[in-house]
Amino acid sequence: MGLVYLFFFSQKISAQEYQLIAKIDTVAKIATVDNFGNLFVVTPQNEVLKFNAKGKFLWNYTNKTFGEISQLDVTDPLRVILYYANFQQIIVLNNNLSEISKYSFNQNPDQQITLTASANNNGFWVYDQINRELKKLSNSFIDDLKSGNIYQRNGFDMKATFMLSDEQYVYINDEQFGIRIFDSYGNFIKTAVINVKKEFEVNGAEIYFFDDQKLMSYNYLTFQMKEVPLPVKSGFTNALLRFNRLVVLNEKGLTLWAVKNN
């Protein structure tokens, strides 16, 4: 883990005010924030690091058995979900990054789980690429519901690269056509027609994603697209906005900012 520098500095940009909380000299291939403001990072060595809301390092987790971490989900701050797609392995950690449970989807050779996300009641959403099916699983990994074959039901195939959920909807990035939105029963609702390379965040009807060195916001109800002003102008590789926290990544580390909308 790299050095952490704590700051108290405000910069007002357009309609937003950013306060620099911390500069963290740790390279991140994945970064996200939970609803308490805690920062989670996956390093290129597939180590998971947790920092508190002020950027102070707390805990780490490493598992060299399953290789590359393809997804990190902290929708439930008490349940950190890691997915190792190459090994079809899901691992659940507690808020101290200690293992709670694990499960191998290889137990069923008739499926290929490419994406996972947290669901309510300590469950899981998974996308089965072979059967083109969205499934909700219980906390013991038993099927709760299935969408059925999405191609047969809705007439489209998906090149699915990323998935997340909230209390109402499941959002899947279809690399070819945009964000496919499903309800809590796995029924297809609509498509947000935007070009998202992979990861995105959702806050209400706003979808945030990074594109062409810009953080963009798209409202899937009003169809309004806008650029989110950032406190840095260059030298960064990615940016994400989640729970009033902005994380800006660069080749040497990242900066964590508090966001206040005026």
VENFENVEN-V948927 format. One record per run of one state. SS is the DSSP state (~ for helix, > for strand, _ for the rest). FROM is the first residue (numbers start at 1). TO is the last residue. If there is no record, write none. Layout:
ss/from/to
SS/FROM/TO
SS/FROM/TO
This chain:
ss/from/to
_/1/3
>/4/13
_/14/15
>/16/24
_/25/29
>/30/33
_/34/38
>/39/42
_/43/46
>/47/51
_/52/56
>/57/62
_/63/70
>/71/76
_/77/78
>/79/84
~/85/87
_/88/88
>/89/93
_/94/98
>/99/104
~/105/107
_/108/112
>/113/119
_/120/122
>/123/128
_/129/132
>/133/137
_/138/142
>/143/146
_/147/149
~/150/154
_/155/159
>/160/165
_/166/168
>/169/174
_/175/177
>/178/183
_/184/187
>/188/192
_/193/200
>/201/203
_/204/205
>/206/211
_/212/213
>/214/219
_/220/224
>/225/228
_/229/237
>/238/242
_/243/244
>/245/249
_/250/253
>/254/261
_/262/262
